[in-house]
């Protein structure tokens, strides 16, 4: 993929093509999970938005939901591709 500027990763397809990662933290119970972007593309589609307000609609904390707490008090973190993972 040739880098185009301004560089944006506003869809799951763009995140997958860029090879970057995504994790989610529950601010209620402090759980953390690294999300598999390829699996998100399979489940939600490649054109699903990858920004906070897009993902908060479909991702929630299972532990907090089971306990009856706020299950959408989430924070998403983008992970850049590190130099050792880049080709070339």
N, C-alpha and C positions, 0 to 999 in steps of 0.2 A: 504494500500500500504506500503510495506516494503521499507524503505529508502535504496537506493544503492548509493554508492559513487564512483566516483564523481557524485554529484547530478546535473542533467541538466534538463532544461525545454525548450528544443529547438523546440518542436512541441506543437501544441494546445492540443493534447491528453495528453501530460505530464503535461501541466499546469492545465488541468481539473482534472486529477488524483491527483495532488498535492494539489488542492484546493486553488491555488494562484490566484491573480487578475491581471488586466492589465488596465491601463488608458492611454489616449492619450492627448497631449497638442498641440494645433496649435500655433506655434511660430510667425505666422503672425498676427492673430487677437486675440490671447490670450484665445481662447475658450478651455475648458477642458471637457472631457467625460470619464466616467468609462465604460469600455467595458465588455460585458457579454460574458465570455469565452465559456459557453455552447452554446450560440447562434452562436458564431464564428465557433465552431466545426460543428454545423448543416449547416451553410451556406458555409463554406470553406473546410470542411473535417478535420478529426482528424490528418491527417499527414501533414497538412499545417505547415510550419515553423512559430515559434512564436518569431523570432528575428526581429530586426528593419528592416533589408533589405528584409525580407520576407513579413512583414505586410505593408510596405510603398507602395508596388505594388498594394494593393487592398483597402487600407483605405485612405481617403482623407477628407479634411475639406469642408463640403457642403457650408458653408457661404462664404468662400474664393473663391470657384469655381463659385458660383453665382455672386460674385462681380468682377470676372475676375482677381483675385490675385493668387499668387502661392498657390496651394491647397495641396501640399505635403511637406510643411515645418513643419514636425511633430516630436514630441518627445514622445516615448513610455516609460512608467514607470511600472516596475514589482512591485506587492504588495505581500509581504510575508504573509503567514497564521499566524495570531497572536495567542498567547497561549490560549486565551479564545475561539478560534474557533477550536482548536485541540481536538481530541478525546483522552481520556485516561488521 
